[in-house]
Each structure stands twice: as structure tokens, then as C-alpha cells.
Amino acid sequence: GIARALILDLFARARHAGVRRVMLEVAADNPAGLALYHSLGFERRGRRRGYYRRLHGPNIDAWRLDRAIAPREMP
């Protein structure tokens, strides 16, 4: 619940600052992170092959995700 709360706070702050889109990268082998980001409306936009280097294992791709931030509604 903490990660979700932090991201929702990020959305609120971004919206207040006039930001229209949030982008991030997540390791392709991080199912919990991927599930969280997808549940918050992020969509896959690309991949960085072998971006994450593992000490004892193969390099892991990073998925690039993004999500639009709706402008603050006017009263």
C-alpha cells in the first residue's frame, strides 16, 4: 500500500505542477511492480534490452511505461 500511496501522491503533485505525462522504467522480471503500475494505468511503451545487470545471472530488460496525467479540473 505504501508504493501505491506514493505514486498517487506523485500524480497529485505532478498534476498541480502542470505535468501531463509520467514515465518510468521497471525490470521485466518484477511482476509485483508491473502489476502495480498497470493497475494505476501505466502502459508499456518500449524496452531497454539488458538494462538491469544482475550480479549472478543474465541481464534483465527494462520496460518503459507511461501514463497520462489529466489536467486539474476547473471549478
LONUZA-47649 format. One record per residue: residue number from 1; x, y, z of N, C-alpha, C in turn. Coordinates in Angstrom, 3 decimals. Each point is the difference from the previous one (the first is absolute). Layout:
residues N
ATOM   pos        nc1        nc2        nc3       cac1       cac2       cac3        cc1        cc2        cc3
ATOM   NUM          X          Y          Z          X          Y          Z          X          Y          Z
...
//
This chain:
residues 75
ATOM   pos        nc1        nc2        nc3       cac1       cac2       cac3        cc1        cc2        cc3
ATOM     1      0.786     -1.198      0.000     -0.786      1.198      0.000      0.835      1.273      0.000
ATOM     2      1.231     -0.098      0.496      0.848      1.195      0.063      0.395      0.454     -1.398
ATOM     3      0.400     -0.940     -0.855      0.403      0.368     -1.367     -1.165      0.649     -0.744
ATOM     4     -1.203     -0.560      0.143     -1.175      0.574     -0.668     -0.262      1.419      0.509
ATOM     5      0.091      0.199      1.312     -0.231      1.325      0.575      1.032      1.002     -0.509
ATOM     6      1.249     -0.421     -0.104      1.045      0.899     -0.501     -0.247      0.393     -1.457
ATOM     7     -0.409     -0.967     -0.812     -0.255      0.297     -1.408     -1.221      0.906     -0.147
ATOM     8     -1.039     -0.239      0.780     -1.174      0.875     -0.062      0.362      1.422      0.438
ATOM     9      0.877      0.121      0.985      0.472      1.322      0.411      0.800      0.642     -1.124
ATOM    10      0.823     -0.785     -0.676      0.745      0.506     -1.154     -0.958      0.538     -1.060
ATOM    11     -1.068     -0.750     -0.290     -0.980      0.452     -0.986     -0.590      1.352      0.411
ATOM    12     -0.371      0.136      1.261     -0.599      1.253      0.477      0.980      1.152     -0.129
ATOM    13      1.237     -0.224      0.391      1.018      1.058     -0.095      0.310      0.340     -1.451
ATOM    14      0.071     -1.020     -0.829      0.272      0.223     -1.423     -1.122      0.803     -0.638
ATOM    15     -1.233     -0.378      0.314     -1.164      0.713     -0.542      0.040      1.464      0.425
ATOM    16      0.299      0.246      1.260      0.071      1.370      0.527      1.086      0.805     -0.719
ATOM    17      1.089     -0.664     -0.385      1.107      0.670     -0.683     -0.220      0.116     -1.505
ATOM    18     -1.115     -0.526     -0.491     -0.298      0.097     -1.429      0.605     -1.108     -0.844
ATOM    19      0.503     -1.041      0.635      0.574     -1.132     -0.729     -1.124     -0.769     -0.690
ATOM    20      0.236     -0.419     -1.229     -1.028     -0.698     -0.775      0.253     -1.494     -0.147
ATOM    21      1.238     -0.448      0.257      0.325     -1.409     -0.191      1.099     -0.403      0.972
ATOM    22     -0.139     -1.198      0.572      1.002     -0.567      0.890      0.579     -1.226     -0.704
ATOM    23      1.318     -0.101     -0.002      0.680     -1.133     -0.621      0.886     -0.666      1.048
ATOM    24      0.166     -1.323     -0.127      0.883     -0.723      0.911      0.514     -1.253     -0.689
ATOM    25      0.967     -0.634      0.640      0.524     -1.271     -0.477     -0.070     -0.995      1.144
ATOM    26     -0.259     -1.251     -0.345     -0.099     -1.067      0.999      0.626     -1.259     -0.592
ATOM    27      0.684     -0.757      0.846      0.611     -1.242     -0.455     -1.073     -0.968     -0.487
ATOM    28      0.259     -0.630     -1.124     -0.964     -0.926     -0.593     -0.256     -1.205      0.898
ATOM    29      0.910     -0.265      0.943     -0.185     -1.137      0.904     -0.546      0.427      1.360
ATOM    30     -0.713      1.114      0.028     -0.599      0.522      1.236     -1.523     -0.060     -0.119
ATOM    31     -0.605     -1.170      0.204     -1.446     -0.116     -0.216     -0.818      0.867      0.949
ATOM    32      0.448      0.181      1.231     -0.763      0.838      0.939     -0.004      1.450     -0.471
ATOM    33      1.145      0.499     -0.430      0.081      1.372     -0.498     -0.830      0.182     -1.257
ATOM    34      0.108     -0.939     -0.924     -0.787      0.080     -1.233     -1.492     -0.006      0.297
ATOM    35     -0.437     -0.856      0.911     -1.418     -0.065      0.348     -0.463      1.311      0.621
ATOM    36      0.799      0.559      0.892     -0.353      1.276      0.624     -0.131      1.097     -1.051
ATOM    37      1.014      0.146     -0.844     -0.029      1.078     -0.996     -1.151     -0.168     -0.977
ATOM    38     -0.264     -1.223     -0.434     -1.125     -0.222     -0.920     -1.329      0.303      0.687
ATOM    39     -0.118     -0.331      1.286     -1.240      0.289      0.714     -0.226      1.499      0.170
ATOM    40      1.073      0.777     -0.104     -0.099      1.461      0.110     -0.100      0.686     -1.357
ATOM    41     -0.153     -0.797     -1.060     -0.238      0.567     -1.321      1.227      0.181     -0.868
ATOM    42      1.153     -0.472      0.434      1.194      0.096     -0.843     -0.101     -0.999     -1.137
ATOM    43      0.548      0.381     -1.152      0.013     -0.869     -1.167      1.422     -0.158     -0.495
ATOM    44      0.288     -1.167     -0.538      1.334     -0.300     -0.512      0.242      0.778     -1.288
ATOM    45      1.143      0.688     -0.061      0.335      0.811     -1.175      1.302     -0.392     -0.667
ATOM    46      0.781     -0.831      0.655      1.260     -0.388     -0.616      0.808     -0.868      0.930
ATOM    47      1.202     -0.328     -0.458      0.849     -0.900      0.767      1.457      0.418     -0.167
ATOM    48      0.750     -0.138      1.070      1.453      0.158     -0.044      0.576     -1.393      0.238
ATOM    49      0.572     -0.561     -1.034      0.529     -1.366      0.098      1.210     -0.054      0.935
ATOM    50     -0.032     -0.952      0.931      1.125     -0.239      0.891      0.367      1.168      0.895
ATOM    51     -0.970      0.858      0.304      0.269      1.237      0.748      0.450     -0.262      1.437
ATOM    52     -0.657     -0.937      0.660      0.351     -0.314      1.386      1.031     -1.124      0.014
ATOM    53      1.113      0.269      0.635      1.069     -0.999      0.082     -0.091     -0.707      1.341
ATOM    54     -0.154     -1.297     -0.053     -0.094     -0.807      1.205      1.378     -0.554      0.325
ATOM    55      0.366      0.021      1.261      1.308     -0.476      0.430      0.193     -1.476     -0.332
ATOM    56     -1.023     -0.811      0.267      0.102     -1.443     -0.242     -1.146     -0.443     -0.895
ATOM    57      0.068      0.376     -1.241     -1.045     -0.397     -0.927      0.034      0.860     -1.247
ATOM    58     -0.921     -0.264     -0.892     -0.025      0.751     -1.258     -0.492      1.436      0.210
ATOM    59      0.369      0.851     -0.934     -0.536      1.357      0.017     -1.502     -0.066     -0.275
ATOM    60     -0.732      0.941      0.581     -1.453      0.010     -0.094     -0.447      1.248     -0.760
ATOM    61     -0.976     -0.179     -0.868     -0.559      1.148     -0.728     -0.750      0.916      0.952
ATOM    62     -0.066      1.261     -0.362     -0.836      0.973      0.712     -1.165      0.354     -0.916
ATOM    63     -1.200     -0.035      0.552     -1.176      0.454     -0.741     -0.184      1.481      0.269
ATOM    64     -0.190      0.776     -1.050     -0.320      1.421      0.134     -1.516      0.119      0.012
ATOM    65     -0.513      0.632      1.032     -1.442      0.171      0.174     -0.313      1.482      0.088
ATOM    66     -1.206      0.364     -0.391     -0.430      1.381      0.221     -1.488      0.056      0.255
ATOM    67     -0.408      1.158      0.500     -1.412      0.228      0.321     -0.292      1.487     -0.131
ATOM    68     -1.105      0.323     -0.642     -0.413      1.392     -0.108     -0.532      0.483      1.349
ATOM    69      0.241      1.256      0.272     -0.541      0.654      1.198     -1.039      0.998     -0.483
ATOM    70     -1.240     -0.203      0.419     -1.078      0.893     -0.415      0.209      1.366      0.637
ATOM    71     -0.240      1.068     -0.742      0.122      1.332      0.593     -0.990      0.164      1.143
ATOM    72      0.380      0.838      0.926     -0.869      0.260      1.145     -1.321      0.566     -0.487
ATOM    73     -1.076     -0.526      0.533     -1.323      0.472     -0.420     -0.229      1.422      0.518
ATOM    74     -0.602      0.783     -0.838     -0.320      1.380      0.366     -1.330      0.009      0.770
ATOM    75     -0.113      0.842      1.024     -1.271      0.057      0.753     -1.143      0.545     -0.842
//
